[in-house]
Amino acid sequence: MNNPSEIKFLEGPQSRWKEFKFAWKVLFEFIRGYRSLAFVGPCVTIFGSARFGEDHEYYKLTQKVGAAVAKLGFTVLTGGGPGLMEAANRGAKEVNGRSVGCNIVLPHEQEPNPYLDRWVNIRYFFVRKTLLIKYSYAFICMPGGFGTLDELFESITLIQTKKIKDFPVIVMGKEFHKEIIAHVQLMKERGTISPEDDQLFVVTDSIEEAIQVLKEKSIGRFNLRPEKQRPFRWLFEWR
């Protein structure tokens, strides 16, 4: 048996200069995002797959959700890409709502969808997720893949751990998400989450129910009012 004192630790790339440059790139990404989104107003972020076309039922549902959210006076914020992100932005735009996006720069060049009033291109997923969360008073999760679930559970985790306020999280699509909800119940039974943690989100198929949740737990709870603040043009700030 080897003596633990004889362990030889491995070496790998330790370029502190590269880490320093990366830290500055991340800082500038955040600053650019803050500058672009500073006056978008209270948002509802809508997560969803990039892979559904406009003929799909989920696209049509998300389009209606985006319109309903915009009618409440919220800015609809998405990942800025195609699919259900586009559907949400499109719904907001069609009712003259405010529609913005945080588009991720990918090797295959994901382009911002055409229904955005404003967007920012982001290179790093973690910066993008921070921006999507920072400006939002609620999160709506439509059907999606790994990225959508990542965004959903990060939002829930931040609320659970009180890193952000108790914003409502709405999961749309009972049939699509039924196995995930079942797994949440399993985690509750096995004690890996608290008994009350399944109350951190609402699962529904009803747009009306989702809107009622926003009215009570976003507008009412956080005392949101019609905006009065205007950008300072002398500081080169625009909406």
N, C-alpha and C positions, 0 to 999 in steps of 0.2 A: 504494500500500500504506500502511495506517494505521501511524502511529508507536505502538508499545506504550505509550509514556508518555501517550498521549492517551485511553487506555481510561477510560471512566466507569463506575464500579461501581454496581450497582443497590442501591437501598434497599428495605427491607421493614419489616414490623412488628417492632419491637424493644422490646416492653414488658417491662422488667426486673421490674416489679412483678408482672405475670402469671406470669413465670418463677419468681419467689420464691414466690408462692402455690402454684404447681404443685408445686414442690419440697417444700413442707410437706404438701400432699395426699398425695404419694407416700410421704413419711416416715410419716405416720399410717396409710396403707394397710399398710405393712410392719409397723408396731408392732401393728396390729390382727390381722394374719395371724400374727405370732409369738405373740401372746397366745392366739389360738384354737387353735394347733397345737402349743404347747410340750410337751404331754404325750401326743401321739398315739403315741409310740414309733417304732421303726424302721419305715419305710414301704417298700412297693414301689409306685411310681407306674405306673398303667396308662393309656396314651394310646389314644384311639380316636374314631371318628366319632360325632357326635350324631344321625345320620340313619337308623340301622338300628333297626327295630322288634323287638319281642320274638319275633316269628315267624321272624326271619332267622337263618341258620346262624351268622353272625358274632356275633350277640347271644348265642346259646346257647353258642358256644365261649368268649366272653369271660366269661360267667357261670360257666362251669366253671373258667376260669383264676382268676377272683377268689376262688372257693371254695378252690381248691388253694393259692393264695398265703396266704390267711388261715389255713389249717390249719397252715402252717409257723410261725405266730405273728407274722407281719408284719401291720401295718396296711395295708389297701388304700386308697390315695390316688388320686383321680381329679380331673378338672376339675369334677365335681359335677353335670353336666348330664344330659340324656337319652341315649338310644342306647346305645353301648357303654360309656360312663361309668356309666350306670345299671346295665348288666348286670354290670360288675365289682363295683360296690358291693352289688348284689343278691346276687351269689354269696357275697361275704364275710359279709353279714348272715345268709344262710340257714344258715351253719355256725357262727353265733355269733361270728364274727370282728369285728374293729374296722374300721369303714368311715367314711372322712372324705372331704371334697371341698373344692376351691377353685373356687367357682362364679363365672363371669364375668358381670358386669352388662352386658347388651346392650340396644339400643333396643327389640327385640321382647321384652324381659323373659324371658330364660332363667331358669327356676325350678330350684332345687336338686331333685335327684331324691329320691324318698321313702325311699331305703334308706341314708340317711346318719345316723350317730350324731352327727356334728358337721360343720359346714361354716362357711366364711367367704365372704362376697360381696366380690368384688374388681372394681374399676372398670378397672384397667389390665392388659392382657395380659402386659406384661413383669414386673409384680409377681407376677401369678399363676404365670408360668413359674418365677420364682425360688423361690416357695414350694413348687411341685411338685418342684423339684430339691433344695431345701435339706434336706428331711426323708427323702429316699429313699436306699436302699441298692441299688436296682436299678430299671430302667425296662423296661416291657414295652409294645411298640408293636403294637396291633391295627390292622386296616384302617381307614383314615380319609382325610381330605382334606388341604387345605393346612395347617390348624392342627395336625393330627396329625403331618404331616411336619416342620413347623416345630419342634415339640416334640422329635421324634426326633432331627433333625440338630443342634439346639442342644445336646442332651444329649451326643451323640457328639463334637461340637466341643469342649465343655468338658472332656471326658475326654481327647481328642486333645491339647489344648493344656495339659493338666495344671492346669486351673483348679479341677477337682474330682478326687476320687480315682477309681481305676480300677474304677468300679462296672459290673456287667454290664448290657448292653443286649440285650434279646431281642426280635426281630421275629417276630411270629406271622403265618403266612400266606404260604407260598412262592409260590403262584399269584398272589395279589393283588399281591405286591411284586416279582415277577420282573423287570419292566422297571427298577425302581429299583435292584435289585441289579445288573442288567446295566450300568446307568449308573455305579454305584460301581466296577465292574471297568474300565469305560472310563476313568474318572478315574485309576485306578491305572496303566493302560497309558500314558496320556498324561502321567503324572507330576505331576498336580495334587494328588494325595494320596500319602503314603508307601506303599511296598510292603506294610508290615504293617498299614496302617490298616483294611483290610477284616476284621481280626481284632478290631476294637473292638466288634463286635456279632455275635450268633448269630441265624441265620434257621432257623426250625423250624415244623413243624405239630404237634409233639408236646408236650402238656402235661407229660408225664413228663420229657422232656428239659429243658424250661424249669425245672421244679422242681429237677432235679439241678443245673442251672447255679446256681440260687439257693442251694442247699445248699453248693456248693463255693466260689462266688465272692462270695457275700454273707455267709452265716452263718459259714462256715469262715474266709474271708479276713479278716473284720473282727471275729472272735471275739464274735459276738452271743450273748447268753445270755438266759434267761427274766428278765423284768423284776422288780426289787425296789423301784425308786424310786417314791415316792408324792408326790402334790402336797401343798403346805402349805396347809391350809384357812385357817389364820390369815392367809395372804396372799391369800385369796379366789381360790385356784387350784383348779380342778376338771379332771378328765379329760373 
